[in-house]
Amino acid sequence: MNETDVLIVGAGLSGIGAAYRLQQERPRDRYAILEQREAMGGTWDLFRYPGVRSDSDMFTLSYPFRPWRGEKSMADGDSIRAYIRDTAREAGIDRHIHYGTTVQSASWSSDDARWTVTTSRGTWTCTFLYLCAGYYSYESGHQPDFPGLADYTGTFVHPQAWPEDLDHTGKRVVVIGSGATAVTLVPAMAEKAAHVTMLQRSPSYLTALPLEDKLADTLRRRLPAGLAHKLVRAKNIAVTQGFYQLARRRPEVVKKVLRRIALRFLDEQAVDEHFTPRYEPWDQRLCVVPGGDFYRSVRDGSASVVTDHLERFTEKGILLRSGQELEADVVVSATGLRMLPLGGLELGVDGEPVTLGDTFSYRGLMLSGVPNLAYCIGYTNASWTLRADLSSRYVCRLLNHMEKRGYAAAAPTAPASAERRPLLDLTSGYVQRSIDAFPSQGTTEPWRVQQNYVADALKMSRADLTRDMRFTPATARSLQEAS
């Protein structure tokens, strides 16, 4: 039996950030990080497909406490993975990570005021459980049942399970999908392939952003690294949040802006046919094209876009509903993620199972009726780390409050009349397929989950820790154990 004060699940961007905040704000606490993979990095260690990169700028995706020093504002996966590893090593966090450990279930005991966590490598107990494993399955991505796939004689892959030995040099490639993964893969594979075709059922909104931030480069030459980082971070937050608010309030304006960007690279016919979505901007996550590389590959002819429906696979490729056949040596099924709440672990409180779909999300980081547990998810309209860091700092505030007042447990209590809304307000297929398995959000504070970093940053540091929260005083036994 392993014992600790705070148990963090996941050694990715969120988990390493959570550990750092815990070390700074709660240095007396013992903590451990459980990671199911054999390396840290989370998403950035898992995805190894060609061109994998962030679609958020690194000045907001990086930690506020460790400035990003890379040249590119939009960084590749290797650079992000190295940044996470370096942060963990410099802070001594890497010594607390237990690799190859899959969390299977967690059971809370009110009598003991502790969690018992069952893993693939033994049992842990802790007083607070912090889940930083994201919200999608690491085991496999979403894979539709394509008709005739067994007839196809070429190579078929999903980006989440990219073969290390796959060589697409000089080959005809078809990428199925139109999301962030697809628009990343197309220009990266087009550099070596004979030709790459992106097959989409319907268009997505894209925007081209510079690979480098000239203002950031200027400030970093003239100012201390920490100050330059804060200024660029503030600027990028203002721009991205302002653009999102404009998209939600004046969608026609944003449509025109995105269309003008596309027309810098492509003619009107191509934009009208392949890059004019039917939905409103930010109904689904906006895809970023660093340096316009996707548009450039289409313009120079190394890649193309086909908007049609897949009828079935054939021996040589894909037959479309229109009757056209796309011959392909390699088909990449960039068909999205498979969402998995809380890393897939089973939760129980005092012997009763917790059905996540029946719970409410409290301040976007705790669950109604579940004591001493927090989970970490990022924004859908901004860098993941912005929200993740706010959540970790809030957890530390709550732990300090509980220690100061002698509380053993804290559990949010949802109003009986609360109206339910989906936790993630996106129409994307990967969200809609699984959203019912996730906690709901409410319509009023503190049960409403805002996609607004500026508002959250102002509120979270001053939020009333006692609002809609039930605290349990520590018993004499638990106080003695804690000392």
KOLLUMLUM-931422 format. One record per residue (C-alpha): residue in three letters; y, z, x. Coordinates in steps of 0.1 Angstrom, whole numbers. Last residue first. Example, Ala and Ser with C-alpha at 12.3 -4.5 7.8 and 13.67 -1.06 7.14 Angstrom:
KOLLUMLUM-931422
> residuo  yy  zz  xx
> SER  -11  71  137
> ALA  -45  78  123
//
This chain:
KOLLUMLUM-931422
> residuo  yy  zz  xx
> SER  156  121  6
> ALA  144  95  -19
> GLU  111  114  -24
> GLN  130  146  -32
> LEU  153  128  -56
> SER  122  112  -73
> ARG  106  146  -78
> ALA  137  162  -92
> THR  139  134  -117
> ALA  165  106  -113
> PRO  187  100  -143
> THR  179  69  -164
> PHE  208  44  -170
> ARG  211  21  -200
> MET  235  -8  -194
> ASP  255  -26  -221
> ARG  287  -19  -201
> THR  280  7  -174
> LEU  287  -15  -143
> ASP  321  -25  -157
> ALA  330  -57  -138
> ARG  356  -54  -111
> SER  339  -75  -83
> MET  322  -97  -109
> LYS  353  -106  -128
> LEU  376  -124  -104
> ALA  347  -141  -86
> ASP  331  -151  -120
> ALA  363  -168  -132
> VAL  367  -187  -100
> TYR  330  -196  -99
> ASN  329  -211  -134
> GLN  296  -222  -149
> GLN  297  -192  -172
> VAL  266  -173  -182
> ARG  274  -153  -214
> TRP  256  -120  -218
> PRO  284  -98  -204
> GLU  304  -110  -223
> THR  299  -131  -254
> THR  279  -161  -265
> GLY  245  -150  -253
> GLN  222  -164  -227
> SER  185  -170  -231
> PRO  158  -161  -206
> PHE  136  -190  -194
> ALA  104  -204  -209
> ASP  123  -223  -235
> ILE  141  -242  -207
> SER  110  -259  -196
> ARG  112  -297  -204
> GLN  149  -295  -212
> VAL  158  -286  -176
> TYR  138  -313  -159
> GLY  150  -339  -184
> SER  187  -333  -178
> THR  206  -322  -209
> LEU  223  -293  -191
> ASP  235  -259  -203
> LEU  212  -237  -183
> LEU  205  -203  -199
> PRO  200  -219  -234
> ARG  219  -201  -262
> ARG  209  -172  -283
> GLU  231  -152  -307
> ALA  232  -114  -301
> SER  226  -93  -332
> ALA  205  -66  -316
> PRO  229  -63  -287
> ALA  210  -66  -254
> THR  203  -35  -233
> PRO  205  -39  -196
> ALA  182  -16  -176
> ALA  193  8  -148
> ALA  169  32  -131
> ALA  168  62  -109
> TYR  203  74  -114
> GLY  219  102  -93
> ARG  255  93  -99
> LYS  264  81  -64
> GLU  230  64  -59
> MET  232  45  -92
> HIS  267  33  -84
> ASN  258  22  -49
> LEU  228  3  -63
> LEU  250  -14  -88
> ARG  276  -25  -62
> CYS  248  -38  -40
> VAL  234  -59  -69
> TYR  269  -72  -76
> ARG  272  -84  -39
> SER  239  -102  -42
> SER  249  -119  -75
> LEU  283  -130  -61
> ASP  265  -144  -31
> ALA  241  -164  -52
> ARG  269  -178  -74
> LEU  287  -194  -45
> THR  255  -201  -26
> TRP  242  -227  -51
> SER  272  -250  -46
> ALA  289  -261  -77
> ASN  282  -276  -112
> THR  247  -262  -118
> TYR  256  -228  -104
> GLY  231  -207  -85
> ILE  201  -186  -95
> CYS  193  -151  -83
> TYR  171  -126  -101
> ALA  177  -89  -105
> LEU  153  -60  -114
> ASN  159  -23  -116
> PRO  149  -20  -153
> VAL  139  -48  -176
> GLY  151  -44  -212
> SER  175  -73  -210
> LEU  171  -92  -178
> MET  194  -92  -148
> LEU  214  -119  -128
> GLY  235  -142  -151
> ARG  257  -113  -161
> TYR  228  -101  -183
> SER  203  -128  -192
> PHE  186  -122  -225
> THR  149  -117  -230
> ASP  125  -133  -255
> GLY  118  -164  -234
> LEU  109  -141  -204
> THR  80  -125  -222
> VAL  76  -92  -206
> PRO  41  -77  -207
> GLU  37  -41  -218
> GLY  21  -15  -195
> ASP  53  4  -188
> VAL  73  -28  -181
> GLY  54  -59  -171
> LEU  63  -91  -153
> GLU  40  -120  -144
> LEU  52  -141  -114
> GLY  60  -178  -118
> GLY  88  -179  -91
> LEU  112  -162  -115
> PRO  112  -191  -139
> LEU  93  -223  -130
> MET  109  -257  -135
> ARG  90  -287  -125
> LEU  113  -310  -106
> GLY  122  -346  -110
> THR  108  -381  -114
> ALA  113  -394  -78
> SER  80  -412  -80
> VAL  80  -432  -48
> VAL  61  -464  -49
> VAL  50  -481  -17
> ASP  37  -516  -11
> ALA  56  -528  -41
> GLU  56  -558  -65
> LEU  81  -553  -93
> GLU  68  -573  -123
> GLN  92  -585  -150
> GLY  79  -586  -186
> SER  110  -569  -201
> ARG  89  -537  -206
> LEU  83  -536  -168
> LEU  51  -542  -149
> ILE  49  -521  -117
> GLY  32  -528  -84
> LYS  4  -550  -70
> GLU  -27  -537  -89
> THR  -6  -531  -119
> PHE  12  -500  -132
> ARG  24  -499  -167
> GLU  53  -505  -191
> LEU  80  -489  -169
> HIS  113  -492  -188
> ASP  143  -511  -175
> THR  174  -508  -153
> VAL  167  -524  -120
> VAL  188  -514  -89
> SER  188  -531  -56
> ALA  185  -523  -19
> SER  189  -540  14
> GLY  212  -564  -3
> ASP  245  -554  15
> ARG  260  -542  -18
> VAL  230  -521  -28
> SER  229  -504  6
> ARG  266  -498  4
> TYR  264  -482  -30
> PHE  238  -458  -18
> ASP  257  -450  14
> GLY  290  -442  -4
> GLY  299  -419  25
> PRO  279  -392  9
> VAL  267  -403  -26
> VAL  270  -372  -49
> CYS  250  -371  -81
> LEU  267  -353  -110
> ARG  244  -328  -128
> GLN  238  -338  -164
> ASP  261  -332  -194
> TRP  284  -333  -164
> PRO  300  -366  -173
> GLU  292  -376  -209
> TYR  260  -394  -218
> ARG  254  -432  -221
> PRO  256  -439  -184
> THR  276  -468  -169
> PHE  262  -474  -134
> HIS  235  -501  -138
> GLU  247  -528  -162
> ASP  285  -522  -163
> VAL  287  -514  -126
> ALA  266  -544  -116
> GLN  287  -567  -138
> GLU  320  -552  -126
> ASP  313  -559  -89
> LEU  302  -533  -64
> PHE  316  -511  -36
> ARG  352  -501  -46
> LEU  340  -507  -82
> ALA  319  -476  -81
> ILE  349  -454  -73
> ARG  369  -470  -101
> ARG  340  -463  -125
> LEU  339  -426  -114
> VAL  377  -423  -121
> LYS  375  -441  -154
> LYS  346  -418  -166
> VAL  366  -388  -154
> VAL  395  -397  -177
> GLU  372  -404  -206
> PRO  356  -370  -202
> ARG  389  -351  -207
> ARG  378  -315  -214
> ARG  344  -313  -198
> ALA  351  -337  -170
> LEU  385  -321  -163
> GLN  368  -287  -160
> TYR  343  -301  -135
> PHE  370  -318  -115
> GLY  390  -286  -112
> GLN  359  -266  -102
> THR  351  -292  -75
> VAL  387  -294  -62
> ALA  394  -256  -63
> ILE  361  -247  -46
> ASN  368  -273  -19
> LYS  402  -259  -12
> ALA  390  -223  -11
> ARG  361  -232  13
> VAL  385  -252  35
> LEU  408  -221  37
> LYS  380  -196  42
> HIS  364  -217  69
> ALA  396  -222  88
> LEU  402  -184  88
> GLY  367  -177  101
> ALA  368  -204  128
> PRO  402  -193  142
> LEU  428  -220  136
> ARG  440  -252  152
> ARG  409  -273  159
> ARG  391  -258  128
> LEU  421  -267  106
> THR  421  -303  117
> ASP  383  -308  113
> ALA  385  -291  78
> LEU  413  -314  67
> LYS  393  -344  79
> ASP  362  -334  59
> GLU  333  -355  71
> LEU  306  -373  51
> PRO  333  -385  27
> LEU  324  -384  -11
> ALA  311  -411  -34
> THR  305  -402  -70
> LEU  275  -411  -92
> TYR  269  -407  -129
> SER  234  -416  -139
> PRO  221  -449  -154
> SER  191  -454  -178
> ARG  154  -461  -174
> GLN  158  -464  -137
> LEU  139  -484  -111
> MET  155  -482  -76
> THR  143  -512  -55
> VAL  140  -509  -17
> HIS  136  -540  5
> ALA  119  -549  38
> ALA  120  -512  46
> LYS  136  -497  77
> GLU  172  -488  68
> ALA  164  -492  31
> MET  144  -459  32
> ALA  175  -438  38
> PRO  197  -458  14
> VAL  171  -454  -14
> LEU  159  -419  -8
> THR  192  -401  -14
> VAL  200  -420  -47
> ALA  164  -412  -58
> THR  166  -375  -49
> ALA  200  -370  -67
> GLY  188  -386  -99
> SER  180  -422  -109
> GLY  142  -423  -109
> ILE  113  -445  -97
> VAL  118  -456  -61
> VAL  101  -490  -54
> VAL  95  -499  -18
> ARG  85  -533  -2
> LYS  74  -527  34
> GLY  89  -536  67
> THR  88  -500  79
> HIS  75  -477  52
> ASP  55  -454  76
> LEU  40  -424  58
> ASP  25  -401  84
> GLU  42  -369  74
> PRO  32  -374  38
> TRP  60  -363  13
> ALA  48  -338  -12
> GLN  81  -330  -30
> PRO  91  -367  -28
> HIS  62  -378  -49
> VAL  40  -405  -34
> PHE  21  -437  -44
> THR  8  -460  -16
> GLY  -5  -494  -28
> THR  -36  -503  -47
> TYR  -24  -496  -82
> ASP  -51  -497  -108
> ALA  -54  -459  -111
> LEU  -17  -459  -121
> GLY  -24  -479  -152
> PRO  -3  -459  -175
> PHE  20  -434  -158
> ASP  12  -398  -166
> PRO  46  -383  -157
> GLN  48  -362  -125
> HIS  72  -332  -124
> GLY  71  -317  -89
> SER  43  -296  -73
> GLU  35  -263  -58
> TYR  71  -252  -50
> SER  78  -248  -87
> TYR  113  -246  -98
> TYR  138  -218  -106
> GLY  149  -202  -73
> ALA  128  -177  -54
> CYS  155  -150  -49
> LEU  139  -123  -70
> TYR  153  -88  -63
> LEU  131  -59  -71
> PHE  145  -24  -69
> THR  126  9  -64
> CYS  98  -6  -44
> THR  60  -7  -43
> TRP  40  -33  -25
> THR  4  -44  -29
> GLY  -18  -67  -7
> ARG  -17  -101  8
> SER  -18  -125  -22
> THR  7  -102  -39
> THR  8  -75  -65
> VAL  41  -57  -69
> THR  43  -21  -82
> TRP  78  -14  -92
> ARG  91  21  -92
> ALA  108  47  -114
> ASP  76  68  -112
> ASP  74  77  -149
> SER  93  45  -159
> SER  66  24  -142
> TRP  75  -12  -137
> SER  48  -39  -131
> ALA  52  -70  -109
> SER  28  -99  -107
> GLN  16  -127  -84
> VAL  40  -127  -54
> THR  27  -151  -28
> THR  27  -139  8
> GLY  23  -165  36
> TYR  52  -151  54
> HIS  64  -114  55
> ILE  101  -114  65
> HIS  118  -82  77
> ARG  121  -92  114
> ASP  139  -125  104
> ILE  168  -104  91
> GLY  180  -94  125
> ALA  215  -106  118
> GLU  215  -133  145
> ARG  179  -144  136
> ALA  186  -147  98
> THR  218  -167  103
> ASP  201  -190  129
> ARG  172  -197  106
> ILE  195  -206  76
> TYR  217  -228  98
> ALA  186  -246  112
> ARG  174  -253  77
> ILE  208  -267  68
> SER  208  -289  98
> ASP  173  -302  92
> GLY  181  -309  55
> ASP  211  -332  62
> ALA  247  -320  59
> MET  276  -331  37
> SER  307  -317  54
> LYS  294  -331  87
> GLU  306  -318  121
> GLY  287  -285  119
> ARG  304  -252  124
> TRP  298  -236  90
> PRO  313  -202  90
> ARG  291  -171  86
> PHE  303  -144  61
> PRO  311  -169  33
> TYR  276  -183  36
> SER  272  -220  36
> LEU  270  -241  4
> THR  308  -238  0
> PHE  318  -251  34
> MET  286  -272  35
> ASP  297  -296  8
> SER  272  -299  -21
> ASP  249  -329  -24
> SER  228  -314  4
> ARG  205  -337  24
> VAL  171  -353  25
> GLY  174  -387  42
> PRO  137  -394  43
> TYR  115  -369  25
> ARG  110  -334  40
> PHE  116  -311  11
> LEU  100  -277  15
> ASP  119  -262  44
> TRP  153  -269  28
> THR  141  -257  -6
> GLY  131  -224  9
> GLY  144  -221  44
> MET  120  -196  60
> ALA  86  -206  73
> GLU  49  -200  65
> ARG  54  -204  27
> GLN  50  -176  1
> GLU  79  -155  14
> LEU  82  -118  8
> ILE  113  -102  22
> ALA  114  -65  30
> TYR  139  -37  26
> ARG  146  -2  36
> ASP  180  11  24
> ARG  202  31  48
> PRO  224  1  56
> ARG  234  -5  20
> GLU  265  -26  20
> GLN  261  -46  52
> GLN  223  -47  54
> LEU  221  -54  17
> ARG  246  -82  20
> TYR  226  -98  48
> ALA  193  -94  29
> ALA  208  -112  -2
> GLY  220  -140  20
> ILE  186  -145  35
> GLY  170  -144  1
> SER  195  -169  -15
> LEU  193  -196  13
> GLY  155  -193  14
> ALA  133  -164  23
> GLY  120  -156  -12
> VAL  112  -124  -30
> ILE  133  -94  -20
> LEU  119  -59  -22
> VAL  144  -31  -21
> ASP  134  5  -13
> THR  102  -1  6
> GLU  65  8  3
> ASN  34  -11  14
> MET  0  0  0
//
